[in-house]
Structures are given as structure tokens and as C-alpha cells.
Amino acid sequence: MGARHAVVAGGGIGGLAAAVALNRRGWRVIVCERAPVLTGIGAGIVLAPNALRALDSIGLGAEVWAGEALAGAVGLRTPDGRWLSRAGTGAASSWDGLPARAVHRGFLIDALADALPPGVVQLGVSVTGVEHAGGAVVARTSAGDLRADVVVAADGIRSVLRGQLFPRHPGLRHAGEAGWRAVLPGIGPPARSAAETWGRGERFGIVPLVDGRIYLYATATAATGTKPADHHAELTRRFGTWHDPIPALLDRLDPRNPEPVDVLHHDFHELASPLPRFHSGRVALLGDAAHAMTPNMGQGGCQAIEDAVVLAHALASDADVPAALAAYTESRHRRTTLISRRSRRIGDLARLSHPLAVSARNLAVRATPSSVTSRALDTVLGWQPPSGPASTGVRA
């Protein structure tokens, strides 16, 4: 049988991971990315053990992620610096001896793109629709039609292809929060450990990246479309009196500094309800296009990478493509739905603002043993990539 052809709509983390995974399985792949350049937005991503294991299975192993694992304590704090929950990285961010790595998204994008043959990624090309044609599928693109054996819809949270394939689905809902993100150079006050601080409807996170830079993020309850005129002033107003090193880190976001740092601001959205399935005929949805979730568990990108590995495994044999995609849905739907729901529940807790509700929440978090928290993460961090021949029994 000759090489089969796949068109991937979207050159983000999930789309590129799918392209790498399919290419390693012998597929001829074209990635259509509407942006003129491949770039990871100015933010970090924590590659949890499940994502690292998935990447290793497609040839992106430990040598790619050289650098320090998340260091020191990982946990939750209050604005005055007291710990609500605290654990060493061995308990909180690793599984089976595999520690998490925090990297810049641009670094991850580059690593995935570098693992593909030249010419695979087509920049400035958008996929506008799909149409099944006999034993194939045609991707309608801004550069012309592409006929393929399968199309992978990895076109993001506002997926055009999801809207075409599931026109009756309610789509996205606003999650009641907005967030800021920034990456600081690795100079100035250090961030010795990764931690998230919970206040009254507000959060602030600090994550050291493997290259020495510091990833900052903050969230606050907000109506959709709310955008401060001055992000630095707003962040200082909300978080400037919180525990060290938050004030010093915020000072480095001042736009009057000699080397200004870009601050990203965005509303949080998620799918209002799960899709009925992650495939339609010869089209598979992946990542945010399939299961857009809130960032409260830091699993959005990790789940997209898992999707890519499982999808390529399902398509590895000479089995009928629609049947393989049905197996992909069976393997991924329940897991991603459960993680999305858990992430939503964490967001509900974090958005509490009434003093009594916040006190009760903090007391409950402080009273929960770290062993209980670790066990709750077992099913997320302990995921293993599929092995052996592909079949309709691809495991979750």
C-alpha cells in the first residue's frame, strides 16, 4: 500500500504534534497554518509527565527538554504568603520518576517543527472547509483544494471546521474570568519555585522555565470583553501588595522599563458542552478544536499532545480510516471530558470572592493531605501512550 496523505489544519502545538506523529507512522503530511510565521505566543507551558511521555513516544525525548525540572515547592499560597498546600516536585509535578518541564511555547513549537521534513508546513494557508468525496476527503484551503485520506482539524478554540461539522453544537461559553500572561528574562529577582496564589476571585502564578526565564500569569473574574487600559497598572492594583516576589516581578512589567515585556490579556472560554464525538467521516478534531477547556489544570496543551499520539496510533494500520477515527473518539472522549470538568470545578473554587466562602475553601484545601491530592492527579499524570498494533481497542 502506498503512503497515505493527511492534511492538518492548524500549526499550533496539537497540529504539529499530530504531523510529527503521523509522519513517523509513514504518512505524507501537509500542515496548513494561516499565520505567516510559526510562533508560540509569549507564554509558557508546563509539560506534565503525561505530555512528556507522549512526546517521547514520537521521538522527542529527554534530550530535547534539557534543563531544570520545576524546582522547589509546588503548591497554593494565600496573598500574605502562607501555604495552603505544598509539596516537593517529586510528589506534585512528577510521576514514576518523570519530572515536569516548563518551557516557552515558542520553544515547543520550534522543536515540533524541526522534527518535520522540509516543506510539510505551509504558512499563510488557511483551511476553510472540508468535503467528503468517495473514499477521500477534500480540504478547501486559501491556496486551493487538497485531497487526502484524512483531515486533522487542529484549528484552535474557534475552530472553523468544528463549526462546519457540528453546526448544532452550542460552541463556546465564557468562563467568567480573564487572564494575563508574560515571560520575563532570567535576570532580576528569581522565582525559586512554581506556585499559584489564590485570593478573592483572583490568582497569580509563577513558573520558572527551563531556560531561566520566568513565566507569570494572573486571573481575575471579569465580564466578557473587559479589557484594562493599562495592564501593568491593573496588575499592580490587584496584586501589588501580595507576598514576595510578586511586587518585584510586577515592577519588571512596567512599560517604562528599558526593555519592555509584552503582556498578553485574554478572556477564558471553553466548550459549553462536550462534542458528541471527535470525528466525522474522515475528519478528526484535536486539541482545542475538540475539547477546549479552561487552563485551571494546565492540561490544554498536554491533552492536545496526547490526542496527536493516540490519533496517529489509531491510523497506523491499514484499517478503514473512518473506523480508526471512531476508535480515536472512543479512546479520547471520556478522558478529555473528565479533565475539562475537573478544570471547570477548580475554576469555580478559584473564583470565590465572598470572605466566608474563601475562608471555607482555604480551610478545606489546607486540611486535604498531599497524598489525597496526588492520588487525584494519578489518572491525569499517569497516562501512558498506546503501544502495540492499532485497533478499535486503543486505550485511553
For each residue, the residues with C-beta under 8 A, 3 or more apart:
1: 4 318
2:
3: 26 27 28
4: 1 26 27 28 149 150 315
5: 27 28 29 30 147 148 149 150
6: 19 22 27 28 29 30 148 149 150 151 152 315
7: 29 30 32 127 139 146 148 150 151 152
8: 11 15 16 18 19 22 29 30 31 32 151 152 154
9: 15 32 127 139 151 152 153 154 155 160 161
10: 14 15 31 32 33 127 153 154 155 156 287 289
11: 8 15 16 31 32 33 35 38 109 113 121 123
12: 15 16 109 154 156 287 304
13: 16 17 40 45 105 108 109 112 287 301 304 305
14: 10 17 18 154 286 287 288 289 301 304 305 307 308
15: 8 9 10 11 12 18 19 31 33 152 154 155 286 287
16: 8 11 12 13 19 20 31 109 112 113 116 121
17: 13 14 20 21 54 55 58 112 304 305 308 309
18: 8 14 15 21 22 152 154 286 307 308 311 312
19: 6 8 15 16 22 23 29 31 112 116 120 121
20: 16 17 23 24 58 59 60 112 115 116 308
21: 17 18 24 25 58 308 309 311 312 313
22: 6 8 18 19 25 27 29 152 311 312 315
23: 19 20 26 27 29 116 117 120
24: 20 21 58 59 312
25: 21 22 312 313 315 316
26: 3 4 23
27: 3 4 5 6 22 23 312 315
28: 3 4 5 6
29: 5 6 7 8 19 22 23 116 120
30: 5 6 7 8 120 122 146 148
31: 8 10 11 15 16 19 116 120 121 122
32: 7 8 9 10 11 122 125 126 127 139 141 143 146
33: 10 11 15 38 121 122 123 124 125
34: 124 125 126 142
35: 11 38 39 123 124
36: 123 124
37: 123
38: 11 33 35 109 110 113 121 123
39: 35 106 109
40: 13 43 104 105 106 107 108 109 110
41: 105 106 181 264
42: 105 106 181 182 183 262 264
43: 40 104 105 181 182 183 215 217 264
44: 102 103 104 105 181 183 207 209 213 215
45: 13 102 103 104 105 108 298 301
46: 70 93 100 101 102 194 207 298 302
47: 51 52 55 65 100 101 102 103 108 301 302
48: 51 52 93 100 298 299 302 380 381
49: 52 53 93 94 95 96 98 99 100 381 382
50: 53 54 95 302 306 380 381 382 383
51: 47 48 54 55 301 302 305 306
52: 47 48 49 55 56 65 98 100 101
53: 49 50 56 57 98 383 384 385
54: 17 50 51 57 58 302 305 306 308 309 383 385
55: 17 47 51 52 58 60 61 64 305
56: 52 53 59 60 61 62 385
57: 53 54 309 385
58: 17 20 21 24 54 55 115 308 309 312
59: 20 24 56 115
60: 20 55 56 64 111 112 115
61: 55 56 64
62: 56 65 66
63: 66
64: 55 60 61 111
65: 47 52 62 101 103 210
66: 62 63 210
67: 101 103 209 210 211
68: 71 208 210
69: 89 93 94 99 100 101 210
70: 46 74 89 93 99 100 101 102 193 194 207 208
71: 68 89 192 193 194 208
72: 88 89 192 193 194
73: 83 86 87 88 89 193 195
74: 70 86 87 88 89 92 93 193 194 195
75: 83 84 85 86 87 92 195 196
76: 83 84 85 86 195 196 197 198 365
77: 81 82 83 84 195 196 197 198 243
78: 81 82 84 197 198 199 362
79: 197 199 239 241 242 243
80: 242 243
81: 77 78 243 244
82: 77 78
83: 73 75 76 77 86
84: 75 76 77 78 198 362 365 366
85: 75 76 365 366 368 370 373
86: 73 74 75 76 83 370
87: 73 74 75 91 92 370 373 374
88: 72 73 74 91 92
89: 69 70 71 72 73 74 92 93 94 99 100 194
90: 94 99
91: 87 88 94 370 374
92: 74 75 87 88 89 370 373 374
93: 46 48 49 69 70 74 89 99 100 194
94: 49 69 89 90 91 97 98 99 100 381
95: 49 50 98 377 378 381 382
96: 49 382
97: 94
98: 49 52 53 94 95
99: 49 69 70 89 90 93 94
100: 46 47 48 49 52 69 70 89 93 94
101: 46 47 52 65 67 69 70 210
102: 44 45 46 47 70 194 207 208 209 210 215
103: 44 45 47 65 67 107 108 209 210 211
104: 40 43 44 45 107 108 183 209 211 213 215
105: 13 40 41 42 43 44 45 108 109 301
106: 39 40 41 42 109 110
107: 40 103 104 110 111 211
108: 13 40 45 47 103 104 105 111 112 301
109: 11 12 13 16 38 39 40 105 106 112 113
110: 38 40 106 107 113 114
111: 60 64 107 108 114 115
112: 13 16 17 19 20 60 108 109 115 116
113: 11 16 38 109 110 116 121
114: 110 111
115: 20 58 59 60 111 112
116: 16 19 20 23 29 31 112 113 120 121
117: 23 120
118:
119:
120: 19 23 29 30 31 116 117
121: 11 16 19 31 33 38 113 116
122: 30 31 32 33 125 143
123: 11 33 35 36 37 38
124: 33 34 35 36 142
125: 32 33 34 122 141 142 143
126: 32 34 141 142
127: 7 9 10 32 130 139 140 141 151 153 155 160 161
128: 140 141 142 160
129: 139 140 160 161 164
130: 127 137 138 139 140 151 153 161 164 165 283
131: 137 138 140
132: 136 137 138 281 282
133: 136 137 138 147
134:
135:
136: 132 133 147 148 149 282
137: 130 131 132 133 147 148 149 150 151 281 282 283
138: 130 131 132 133 145 146 147 148
139: 7 9 32 127 129 130 145 146 147 148 151
140: 127 128 129 130 131 145
141: 32 125 126 127 128 144 145 146
142: 34 124 125 126 128
143: 32 122 125
144: 141
145: 138 139 140 141
146: 7 30 32 138 139 141
147: 5 133 136 137 138 139
148: 5 6 7 30 136 137 138 139 151 282
149: 4 5 6 136 137 282 321
150: 4 5 6 7 137 282 283 284 315 321 325
151: 6 7 8 9 127 130 137 139 148 161 282 283 284
152: 6 7 8 9 15 18 22 283 284 286 311
153: 9 10 127 130 159 161 162 165 283 284 285 286 289 290
154: 8 9 10 12 14 15 18 285 286 287 289 304
155: 9 10 15 127 159 160 161 162 289
156: 10 12 159 287 288 289
157: 172 269 288 289 292
158: 172
159: 153 155 156 162 163 285 288 289
160: 9 127 128 129 155 163 164
161: 9 127 129 130 151 153 155 164 165 283 285 289
162: 153 155 159 165 166 169 275 285 289 290
163: 159 160 166 167 171
164: 129 130 160 161 167
165: 130 153 161 162 280 283 285
166: 162 163 169 275 276 280
167: 163 164
168:
169: 162 166 271 273 275 276
170: 173 272 273
171: 163 271 272
172: 157 158 269 270 271 272 292
173: 170 269 270 271 272
174: 224 267 268 269
175: 267 268 269 270 294 344 347
176: 221 222 268 347 351
177: 219 220 221 222 267 268 294 347 351
178: 219 220 222 226 227 265 266 267 268
179: 217 218 219 220 265 266 268 295
180: 216 217 218 219 231 235 263 264 265
181: 41 42 43 44 215 216 217 263 264 266
182: 42 43 215 216 217 253 261 262 263 264
183: 42 43 44 104 209 213 214 215 216 261
184: 188 213 214 215 216 249 252 253 261
185: 188 213 259 261
186: 209 211 212 213 214
187:
188: 184 185 248 252
189: 245 248 249 252
190: 208 214 245
191: 194 206 207 208 214 245 249
192: 71 72 208
193: 70 71 72 73 74 206 208
194: 46 70 71 72 74 89 93 102 191 205 206 207 208
195: 73 74 75 76 77 205 206
196: 75 76 77 203 204 205 206
197: 76 77 78 79 203 204 205 242 243 246
198: 76 77 78 84 202 203 350 361 362
199: 78 79 202 203 204 242 358
200: 352 353 354 355 358
201: 220 221 350 351 352 353
202: 198 199 218 219 220 221 238 239
203: 196 197 198 199 218 219 220 350
204: 196 197 199 216 217 218 239 242 246
205: 194 195 196 197 215 216 217 218
206: 191 193 194 195 196 214 215 216 245 246 249
207: 44 46 70 102 191 194 214 215 216 217
208: 68 70 71 102 190 191 192 193 194 212 213 214 215
209: 44 67 102 103 104 183 186 212 213 214 215
210: 65 66 67 68 69 101 102 103
211: 67 103 104 107 186
212: 186 208 209
213: 44 104 183 184 185 186 208 209
214: 183 184 186 190 191 206 207 208 209 249
215: 43 44 102 104 181 182 183 184 205 206 207 208 209
216: 180 181 182 183 184 204 205 206 207 249 253
217: 43 179 180 181 182 204 205 207
218: 179 180 202 203 204 205 235 238 239
219: 177 178 179 180 202 203 268 350
220: 177 178 179 201 202 203 238
221: 176 177 201 202 351 353
222: 176 177 178 226 267
223: 226
224: 174 267
225: 267
226: 178 222 223 267
227: 178 265
228: 231 233 234 265
229: 233
230: 233 234
231: 180 228 234 235 253 263 265
232: 235 236 250 253 254 255 263
233: 228 229 230 236 237
234: 228 230 231 237 238
235: 180 218 231 232 238 239 240 250 253 263
236: 232 233 239 240 250
237: 233 234 240
238: 202 218 220 234 235
239: 79 202 204 218 235 236 242 246 247 250
240: 235 236 237 246 247 250
241: 79 247
242: 79 80 197 199 204 239 246 247
243: 77 79 80 81 197 246
244: 81 247 248
245: 189 190 191 206 248 249
246: 197 204 206 239 240 242 243 249 250
247: 239 240 241 242 244 250 251
248: 188 189 244 245 251 252
249: 184 189 191 206 214 216 245 246 252 253
250: 232 235 236 239 240 246 247 253
251: 247 248 254
252: 184 188 189 248 249 257 261
253: 182 184 216 231 232 235 249 250 261 263
254: 232 251 257 260
255: 232 260
256: 260
257: 252 254 260 261
258:
259: 185
260: 254 255 256 257
261: 182 183 184 185 252 253 257
262: 42 182
263: 180 181 182 231 232 235 253
264: 41 42 43 180 181 182
265: 178 179 180 227 228 231
266: 178 179 181
267: 174 175 177 178 222 224 225 226
268: 174 175 176 177 178 179 219 294 295 347
269: 157 172 173 174 175 292
270: 172 173 175 292 293 294 340 343 344
271: 169 171 172 173 274 275 291 292 293 340
272: 170 171 172 173
273: 169 170
274: 271 291 333 337 340
275: 162 166 169 271 278 285 290 291 333
276: 166 169
277: 280 326 329 333
278: 275 284 285 286 290 291 307 325 328 329 332 333
279: 283 284 285 322 325 326 328 329
280: 165 166 277 283
281: 132 137 322 325
282: 132 136 137 148 149 150 151 321 322 325
283: 130 137 150 151 152 153 161 165 279 280 325
284: 150 151 152 153 278 279 311 325 328
285: 153 154 159 161 162 165 275 278 279 289 290
286: 14 15 18 152 153 154 278 289 290 304 307 308 311
287: 10 12 13 14 15 154 156 290 291 300 301 303 304 307
288: 14 156 157 159 291 292 300 304
289: 10 14 153 154 155 156 157 159 161 162 285 286 292
290: 153 162 275 278 285 286 287 307 332 336
291: 271 274 275 278 287 288 303 336 337 340
292: 157 172 269 270 271 288 289 300
293: 270 271 297 299 300 303 336 339 340 343 344
294: 175 177 268 270 340 343 344 346 347
295: 179 268 298 300 343
296: 343 344 346 347 350
297: 293 339 342 343 346 380
298: 45 46 48 295 302
299: 48 293 302 303 339 343 380
300: 287 288 292 293 295 303 304
301: 13 14 45 47 51 105 108 287 304 305
302: 46 47 48 50 51 54 298 299 305 306
303: 287 291 293 299 300 306 307 335 336 339
304: 12 13 14 17 154 286 287 288 300 301 307 308
305: 13 14 17 51 54 55 301 302 308 309
306: 50 51 54 302 303 309 310 332 335 383 385
307: 14 18 278 286 287 290 303 304 310 311 332 336
308: 14 17 18 20 21 54 58 286 304 305 311 312
309: 17 21 54 57 58 305 306 312 313 385 386
310: 306 307 313 314 328 331 332 385 386 394
311: 18 21 22 152 284 286 307 308 314 315 325 328
312: 18 21 22 24 25 27 58 308 309 315 316
313: 21 25 309 310 316 385 386 390 394
314: 310 311 324 325 327 328 331 390 394
315: 4 6 22 25 27 150 311 312 321 324 325 328 390
316: 25 312 313 389 390
317: 324 389 390 391
318: 1
319: 323 324 390 391
320: 323 324
321: 149 150 282 315 324 325
322: 279 281 282 325 326
323: 319 320 326 327 392
324: 314 315 317 319 320 321 327 328 390
325: 150 278 279 281 282 283 284 311 314 315 321 322 328 329
326: 277 279 322 323 329 330 392
327: 314 323 324 330 331 390 391 392 393 394
328: 278 279 284 310 311 314 315 324 325 331 332 394
329: 277 278 279 325 326 332 333
330: 326 327 333 392 394
331: 310 314 327 328 335 386 394 395 396
332: 278 290 306 307 310 328 329 335 336 396
333: 274 275 277 278 329 330 336 337
334: 337 338 396
335: 303 306 331 332 338 339 383 396
336: 290 291 293 303 307 332 333 339 340
337: 274 291 333 334 340 341
338: 334 335 341 342 379
339: 293 297 299 303 335 336 342 343 380
340: 270 271 274 291 293 294 336 337 343 344
341: 337 338 344 345
342: 297 338 339 345 346
343: 270 293 294 295 296 297 299 339 340 346 347
344: 175 270 293 294 296 340 341 347 348
345: 341 342 348 349
346: 294 296 297 342 343 349 350
347: 175 176 177 268 294 296 343 344 350 351
348: 344 345 351 352
349: 345 346 352 361
350: 198 201 203 219 296 346 347
351: 176 177 201 221 347 348
352: 200 201 348 349 357 358 361
353: 200 201 221 357 358
354: 200 357 358
355: 200 358 359
356: 359 360
357: 352 353 354 360 361
358: 199 200 352 353 354 355 361 362
359: 355 356 362 363
360: 356 357 363 364
361: 198 349 352 357 358 364 365
362: 78 84 198 358 359 365 366
363: 359 360 366 367
364: 360 361 367 368
365: 76 84 85 361 362 368
366: 84 85 362 363
367: 363 364
368: 85 364 365 372 373
369: 372 373
370: 85 86 87 91 92 373 374
371: 374 375
372: 368 369 375 376
373: 85 87 92 368 369 370 376 377
374: 87 91 92 370 371 377 378
375: 371 372 378
376: 372 373
377: 95 373 374 380 381
378: 95 374 375 381 382
379: 338 382 383
380: 48 50 297 299 339 377 383
381: 48 49 50 94 95 377 378
382: 49 50 95 96 378 379
383: 50 53 54 306 335 379 380 396
384: 53 387
385: 53 54 56 57 306 309 310 313
386: 309 310 313 331 390 394 395
387: 384
388:
389: 316 317
390: 313 314 315 316 317 319 324 327 386 394
391: 317 319 327 394
392: 323 326 327 330
393: 327
394: 310 313 314 327 328 330 331 386 390 391
395: 331 386
396: 331 332 334 335 383
